[in-house]
C-alpha cells in the first residue's frame, strides 16, 4: 500500500526542511520559509515606480496651477531659491547649522502658502507698484514666521534682519524684471471691440495687432453701409445694433467707434450712449480731415488717431495710492485679525457639516469673474435650497435676501451680523480682485438681469464696503433701485478722501451690527 502523505511531505518544496547533518541547528524549514514570507510582503518595483510617477505628476500639476506659463514658473523658481538661500544664510550666521533645515522648510512653506493664497504668480498683473507691494507683504510674512520660530526655539538672535536685507531688494528686482518682461511680451491682452469694418476699422485693428501686445481685437461690428472685407484681423459678429448684447456677454476693455460722422453720425451717437450706460471706455476718431504736415499741440493723447474717453474722472495718481492702500490695509488687517479668523474657522468647522470657506463666482471690473471668499454661514446645500425660497424673497430686483433665512446656521447668524463672514475677502483685496471700498460684487445671475445703466457698476473694482452699507436706514433695508443709485453716486464722485470717509463710517456699523440680518 502507498503511504499517506504527511504534512511535511505535502509542503511546497520551497519551504520543506533541508536535511540536516545532525548539527542540532534551528529548523531549516523556518530559516527557508522566513525569507520567502518577507519577500512576499515587499511591493514590486513596478508598483513603486508607478506610485512615484503618479506622485510626481500631482506635484507638477500643482506647480503648473500655482505658476501657469514659463515666465511665472521661472519667477517662482528664482523666488524660492532666494528665500531658501536667504533663510539658510541668516540662520547659519546667527545660530549655526543644527536648525537650518527646519528654518528653511518653514520659510519655503510660508512663501508657497502665500503665493497660493494671493495667486502671486498668476499671469494677470497689477502693475509695478501693486506687484512690488504684494511681494513686500509676502517677504514680511516669511520674516514674521521666522521670528516666531526662533523665539519658540529660544534663540536670542534670529537673523531676520539679514533675511530681509537679502530677500527684499533681490525679490523686488526679480519681480520688477518679470513685470517689465510680461508687459513687453507675455501680458494677457485686454479684449477690445471695433465698430466699423471699413478702411478705418481695418487699419485700427491691424495697428492694435501689430503695435499693442496688451490688446487683442475680439471682434468687429459693422455699420449699416459697410462693405464686406475679408482681410480683417478679427471676425465680424454682427451689426452695430448688437453692441448692447455683446457688452452684456463679453468683458470688453474698450470700444473703438471707427465710423464717419457724416455717414454714421446717428449710429455713432447711439453707440456712445450705450458705452456710457454700460460704463465701458470708448474711443472716437480724432481727425475728420487728412493732415499732411500739421500735428496736434499735445500729440501724445492722439498717438493712435483716437480720442479716448472714460466714464469716470481719470485720477491716475489717486488710483495708484488707492491700490497701495488696499494692499497695506488688507495685509495688516489679516495679521491683526488672525486670532479671530482662526477662531471663526474652528467654530464653522465644528458646528456644522461642510467646508470652512464658501467660494462663490462673482463679477468684477469690466465683467471679469473671480471666486469671492467668505466664511460659510449657511448649510452646505444652501444654493440648492435657494430655488425653493425664491418666492419669499424680500428684496426687489434680481438680488435675493430674507430677514430670517432658514439656511443660516447659528454661528452663521452671529458672524453675518458683525460682518465677520466677509473678512476672508481681505485675501481677494490683496489679490487685486477687490478693493476695500467699492460697489459690492454681484452674482453672474444678477448681472444677467441688469438694465444697461446698472451695468456701469462694473466699470470700477468691487469692494468690501460702499455707500449702501452705511445708509442711515440700514444696509438690508435699502431697496435694489436705491442701492444701484448709491453705487452710481459713488462712481461719479469718487475720490481717495471719500474712500477714507466711508471706511470711518463703516467701522461703527460693523461693530454694532446695525442693519444686518
C-alpha positions in Angstrom: 0.0 0.0 0.0 1.0 3.5 -0.8 1.8 5.5 2.4 -0.3 8.5 3.2 1.4 11.8 2.7 2.4 13.6 5.9 2.1 17.3 6.3 5.8 17.5 5.9 5.6 15.7 2.6 2.7 17.8 1.4 4.5 21.1 2.0 5.8 23.1 -1.0 9.4 22.3 -2.0 10.4 25.9 -1.2 9.6 25.5 2.5 10.5 21.9 3.0 13.1 21.1 5.6 16.5 20.6 4.1 18.2 17.5 5.5 20.5 18.4 8.4 23.8 16.8 9.2 22.5 16.4 12.8 24.2 19.6 14.0 21.2 20.5 16.1 20.8 23.8 14.4 17.4 25.6 14.3 14.8 24.3 11.9 15.8 24.6 8.3 12.2 24.9 7.3 11.8 28.1 9.4 15.0 29.5 8.1 14.0 28.9 4.5 10.4 30.0 4.9 11.2 33.3 6.5 12.9 34.9 3.5 10.1 33.8 1.3 7.4 35.4 3.5 9.4 38.7 3.8 9.8 38.8 0.0 6.0 38.2 -0.4 5.3 41.4 1.6 7.6 43.6 -0.5 6.0 45.9 -3.0 7.1 45.0 -6.5 9.5 47.6 -8.1 7.0 48.2 -10.9 4.3 49.3 -8.4 6.8 51.5 -6.6 7.8 53.2 -9.8 4.1 53.8 -10.8 3.4 55.4 -7.4 6.4 57.6 -7.7 5.4 58.7 -11.2 1.8 59.4 -10.0 3.1 61.5 -7.1 5.5 63.4 -9.4 2.6 64.2 -11.8 0.5 65.5 -9.0 3.3 67.7 -7.8 3.9 69.0 -11.4 0.2 69.7 -11.8 0.1 71.7 -8.5 3.2 73.5 -9.7 1.6 74.4 -13.0 -1.6 75.6 -11.3 0.5 77.8 -9.0 2.6 79.3 -11.7 1.0 79.0 -15.2 3.3 79.8 -18.1 7.1 79.6 -18.5 7.8 83.1 -17.2 5.8 82.5 -14.0 7.5 79.2 -13.4 10.9 80.7 -13.7 9.9 83.6 -11.4 8.7 81.0 -8.8 11.9 79.0 -9.0 14.0 82.2 -8.7 12.0 83.4 -5.7 12.1 80.0 -4.0 15.9 79.9 -4.5 16.3 83.3 -3.0 14.1 82.5 0.0 15.9 79.3 0.7 19.4 80.9 0.4 18.5 83.9 2.5 16.9 81.9 5.3 19.8 79.4 5.3 22.5 82.2 5.4 20.7 84.2 8.1 20.2 81.1 10.3 23.8 79.8 9.9 25.2 83.2 10.6 23.2 83.6 13.9 22.5 80.1 15.3 24.6 77.5 13.4 23.7 74.6 11.1 21.6 72.5 13.5 18.3 74.3 13.0 18.9 75.4 9.4 16.9 72.7 7.6 13.8 73.4 9.8 14.0 77.1 9.3 14.4 76.7 5.5 11.4 74.4 5.3 9.3 76.9 7.3 10.4 79.9 5.2 9.7 78.0 1.9 6.4 76.7 3.2 5.1 80.1 4.2 6.2 81.6 0.9 4.4 78.9 -1.1 1.3 79.2 1.0 1.2 83.0 0.5 1.8 82.6 -3.2 -1.1 80.1 -3.5 -3.5 82.3 -1.4 -2.6 85.5 -3.2 -2.1 84.0 -6.7 1.1 85.8 -6.8 2.3 84.0 -9.9 -0.9 84.3 -12.0 -0.5 85.9 -15.4 -2.7 88.9 -14.5 -0.5 91.9 -13.5 -1.5 94.6 -11.0 1.2 97.0 -12.4 4.6 97.6 -11.0 3.7 99.3 -7.7 1.0 96.7 -6.9 3.3 93.8 -7.7 6.1 95.2 -5.5 3.7 95.9 -2.7 2.4 92.3 -2.7 5.9 91.0 -2.8 6.8 93.1 0.2 3.8 91.6 2.1 5.0 88.1 1.4 8.5 88.8 2.4 7.3 90.3 5.7 5.1 87.3 6.3 8.0 84.9 5.9 10.1 87.2 8.2 7.4 87.1 10.9 7.2 83.3 10.7 11.0 83.0 11.1 11.0 85.4 14.0 8.3 83.3 15.8 10.2 80.1 15.0 13.4 81.4 16.6 11.6 82.7 19.6 9.9 79.4 20.2 13.3 77.6 19.8 14.8 80.0 22.4 17.3 81.7 20.1 18.4 85.1 21.3 19.3 86.2 17.7 17.0 85.3 14.9 18.8 86.7 11.8 15.5 88.1 10.5 17.2 91.5 9.7 19.7 89.8 7.5 17.0 87.8 5.8 15.1 91.0 5.0 18.3 92.6 3.8 19.0 89.8 1.3 15.5 89.0 0.1 13.7 92.3 -0.1 15.9 94.0 -2.8 16.6 90.8 -4.6 12.9 89.7 -4.8 11.9 93.2 -5.8 14.5 93.2 -8.6 13.2 89.8 -9.9 9.6 90.9 -9.7 10.2 94.2 -11.5 12.1 92.3 -14.2 9.2 89.9 -14.6 6.6 92.7 -14.7 8.6 94.5 -17.4 9.0 91.3 -19.4 5.3 90.5 -19.2 4.4 94.0 -20.3 6.7 93.6 -23.2 5.8 90.1 -24.4 3.5 88.0 -22.2 1.0 90.2 -20.6 -2.5 88.8 -21.0 -4.3 91.0 -23.6 -7.4 93.0 -23.0 -10.3 92.5 -25.4 -11.3 95.5 -27.5 -14.3 95.7 -29.9 -14.2 97.7 -33.1 -17.4 99.1 -34.6 -16.8 99.6 -38.3 -15.4 97.3 -41.0 -14.4 100.0 -43.5 -10.8 101.1 -44.1 -10.6 103.0 -40.8 -11.8 99.9 -38.8 -9.4 97.6 -40.7 -6.4 99.9 -40.2 -7.3 100.3 -36.5 -7.4 96.5 -36.0 -4.1 96.0 -37.8 -2.5 98.8 -35.8 -3.6 97.2 -32.5 -2.5 93.8 -33.6 1.0 94.9 -34.7 1.8 97.6 -32.1 -0.1 96.9 -28.9 0.6 93.5 -27.4 -1.6 94.2 -24.4 -4.7 94.5 -26.5 -6.5 91.9 -28.6 -9.2 92.7 -31.2 -12.0 90.5 -30.0 -14.4 91.1 -32.9 -15.9 93.7 -35.3 -19.4 95.1 -35.6 -20.3 96.7 -38.9 -22.2 99.9 -39.8 -25.2 99.7 -42.0 -23.4 100.8 -45.2 -20.2 98.9 -44.6 -19.0 96.7 -47.4 -17.6 93.2 -46.6 -13.9 93.0 -46.0 -12.1 89.7 -45.9 -8.7 90.9 -44.6 -9.9 92.0 -41.1 -7.7 90.8 -38.2 -10.8 89.6 -36.3 -14.3 88.1 -37.2 -17.4 90.2 -37.8 -20.0 89.1 -35.4 -22.9 91.3 -36.4 -24.2 94.8 -36.9 -23.6 97.8 -34.6 -27.1 97.2 -33.1 -25.6 94.1 -31.4 -23.4 96.3 -29.3 -25.6 96.1 -26.2 -25.8 92.3 -26.3 -22.1 92.0 -26.9 -21.2 94.1 -23.9 -23.6 92.0 -21.8 -21.9 88.8 -22.8 -18.2 89.7 -23.1 -15.7 91.6 -20.9 -14.7 94.4 -23.2 -12.0 96.8 -22.1 -12.7 99.5 -24.8 -14.9 100.0 -27.8 -13.3 101.7 -30.9 -16.0 103.6 -32.7 -14.4 103.6 -36.2 -17.0 105.5 -38.2 -17.5 108.6 -40.3 -19.7 111.2 -38.5 -21.0 112.4 -41.9 -22.4 109.0 -42.8 -22.8 107.1 -39.4 -23.5 110.1 -37.1 -26.7 108.8 -35.6 -25.4 105.3 -35.2 -22.2 106.5 -33.6 -24.1 108.7 -31.2 -26.3 105.7 -30.2 -23.1 103.6 -29.7 -21.6 106.3 -27.5 -24.8 106.3 -25.3 -24.6 102.5 -25.0 -21.0 102.7 -23.8 -21.8 105.4 -21.3 -24.7 103.4 -19.9 -22.5 100.3 -19.5 -19.6 102.2 -18.2 -17.2 100.9 -20.9 -14.4 103.1 -22.1 -14.6 104.1 -25.8 -12.6 105.8 -28.4 -13.6 108.2 -31.2 -11.6 109.2 -34.4 -9.6 112.3 -33.6 -9.4 113.6 -37.1 -12.2 114.3 -39.6 -9.7 115.5 -42.2 -6.4 114.3 -43.6 -3.3 116.1 -42.4 0.0 116.2 -44.2 2.2 118.4 -42.1 0.1 119.7 -39.2 0.2 118.0 -35.9 -1.8 118.5 -32.7 -0.3 120.6 -30.0 -0.4 117.7 -27.5 0.1 114.8 -29.8 0.7 112.1 -27.1 -3.1 111.9 -26.5 -3.8 111.1 -30.1 -1.0 108.6 -30.9 -3.4 106.0 -32.4 -5.6 108.6 -34.1 -8.3 108.3 -31.5 -9.6 110.3 -28.6 -10.1 108.0 -25.6 -13.0 108.6 -23.1 -13.6 107.2 -19.7 -16.9 107.1 -17.8 -15.2 108.1 -14.6 -12.9 111.0 -13.9 -9.3 109.9 -14.6 -7.2 110.2 -11.4 -4.2 108.1 -12.1 -2.2 109.1 -9.0 -5.1 108.7 -6.7 -5.7 105.2 -8.2 -2.1 104.2 -7.5 -2.5 105.3 -3.9 -5.8 103.5 -3.6 -4.3 100.2 -4.7 -1.3 100.6 -2.4 -3.7 101.4 0.5 -5.7 98.3 -0.4 -2.6 96.1 -0.2 -1.2 97.6 3.0 -4.5 97.8 4.9 -5.7 94.3 3.9 -2.3 92.7 4.8 -2.2 94.5 8.2 -5.9 93.6 8.9 -5.2 89.9 8.1 -2.3 89.9 10.5 -4.1 91.8 13.2 -7.3 89.7 13.0 -5.6 86.3 12.6 -6.7 85.1 16.0 -10.3 86.0 15.2 -10.0 84.4 11.7 -8.7 81.1 13.2 -11.3 81.0 15.9 -14.1 81.6 13.4 -12.7 78.9 11.1 -12.7 76.4 14.0 -16.3 77.3 15.0 -17.6 77.0 11.5 -15.9 73.6 11.1 -17.1 72.2 14.5 -20.7 73.4 14.5 -21.9 72.3 11.0 -21.1 70.0 8.2 -19.3 71.4 5.2 -16.2 73.4 4.2 -14.9 76.3 6.3 -14.9 78.7 3.3 -17.6 79.4 0.8 -16.3 80.2 -2.6 -18.7 81.9 -5.0 -18.3 83.2 -8.5 -18.8 87.0 -8.6 -18.4 89.5 -11.4 -15.6 92.0 -11.1 -14.4 95.1 -13.0 -15.3 95.0 -16.7 -17.3 91.8 -16.3 -14.3 89.6 -15.3 -15.4 86.8 -12.9 -13.5 85.7 -9.8 -14.0 83.5 -6.8 -15.1 85.5 -3.8 -14.2 84.1 -0.4 -16.5 84.0 2.7 -16.7 82.1 5.9 -19.5 79.6 5.4 -22.5 80.9 7.3 -25.2 78.6 5.8 -25.9 74.9 5.5 -23.8 73.0 2.9 -26.7 72.8 0.4 -27.7 76.4 0.6 -27.6 77.1 -3.1 -29.9 74.1 -3.8 -32.4 75.4 -1.2 -32.3 78.9 -2.6 -34.6 78.0 -5.6 -37.3 76.8 -3.1 -37.2 80.0 -1.2 -37.3 82.4 -4.1 -41.0 83.1 -3.5 -40.1 84.5 -0.1 -37.5 87.0 -1.4 -37.8 90.3 0.5 -35.6 92.3 -1.9 -36.6 93.9 -5.1 -34.7 93.3 -8.4 -32.5 90.3 -9.1 -30.9 90.2 -5.6 -32.1 87.5 -3.1 -32.4 88.5 0.6 -34.5 87.2 3.6 -34.7 88.7 7.0 -35.0 85.2 8.6 -33.2 82.9 6.1 -33.6 79.3 7.3 -30.4 78.3 5.6 -28.3 80.3 8.0 -26.6 78.4 10.8 -26.4 79.5 14.5 -22.8 80.6 14.2 -23.5 82.0 10.7 -26.2 84.3 12.1 -23.7 85.8 14.5 -20.8 86.2 12.1 -23.1 87.7 9.5 -24.5 90.3 12.0 -21.0 91.6 12.6 -19.7 91.0 9.0 -17.1 88.5 10.3 -18.1 86.2 7.4 -16.8 88.8 5.0 -13.2 89.0 6.4 -11.7 86.4 4.1 -12.4 88.8 1.3 -9.3 90.7 2.5 -7.5 88.0 0.6 -9.5 89.0 -2.5 -8.4 92.6 -1.9 -4.7 91.5 -1.7 -5.1 89.6 -4.9 -6.4 92.7 -6.7 -9.8 91.2 -7.4 -11.5 93.6 -5.0 -10.8 96.9 -3.2 -11.6 98.0 0.4 -14.2 100.5 -0.9 -16.3 99.9 -4.0 -19.7 98.5 -5.1 -20.3 95.0 -3.8 -19.5 92.3 -6.4 -22.7 90.9 -7.9 -23.5 87.3 -9.0 -23.5 86.5 -12.7 -27.2 85.6 -12.5 -27.9 89.1 -11.1 -25.8 90.8 -13.8 -27.7 88.9 -16.5 -30.9 90.7 -15.2 -29.3 94.2 -15.0 -30.7 97.1 -17.0 -28.0 98.7 -19.2 -27.4 101.6 -16.9 -26.9 99.3 -13.9 -24.0 97.6 -15.6 -22.0 100.7 -15.1 -21.3 99.3 -11.6 -18.8 97.0 -13.3 -16.7 99.9 -14.6 -14.8 100.0 -11.2 -13.2 97.4 -9.0 -15.8 96.0 -6.5 -15.2 96.5 -2.8 -16.0 95.4 0.8 -18.0 98.5 1.6 -19.7 101.3 -0.1 -22.5 103.9 0.3 -25.4 101.5 0.8 -23.6 99.7 3.7 -23.5 102.9 5.7 -27.0 104.0 4.8 -28.9 105.5 7.7 -31.9 103.2 7.1 -29.7 100.1 7.4 -27.8 98.1 4.8 -30.5 95.4 4.4 -33.4 97.9 4.3 -32.1 99.6 1.1 -34.2 98.7 -2.0 -32.5 97.4 -5.1 -33.0 100.6 -7.1 -31.7 102.9 -4.4 -28.8 100.5 -4.0 -27.9 100.9 -7.6 -28.3 104.7 -7.5 -26.0 104.9 -4.5 -23.3 102.9 -6.3 -23.6 105.2 -9.3 -23.2 108.2 -7.0 -20.0 106.7 -5.6 -18.6 106.0 -9.1 -19.4 109.5 -10.4 -18.0 111.3 -7.3 -15.1 109.0 -6.4 -12.0 110.4 -4.6 -9.5 108.9 -2.2 -10.7 111.2 0.6 -14.3 109.9 0.1 -13.0 106.3 0.4 -11.4 107.1 3.8 -14.6 108.8 5.0 -16.6 105.6 4.0 -14.2 103.4 5.9 -14.6 105.5 9.1 -18.4 105.3 8.7 -18.2 101.5 8.2 -16.3 100.7 11.4 -19.2 101.6 13.8 -21.8 100.0 11.6 -19.8 96.7 11.6 -19.1 96.8 15.4 -22.7 97.4 16.3 -24.2 95.1 13.6 -26.6 97.8 12.6 -28.9 96.9 9.7 -27.6 93.4 9.3 -29.6 90.2 9.2 
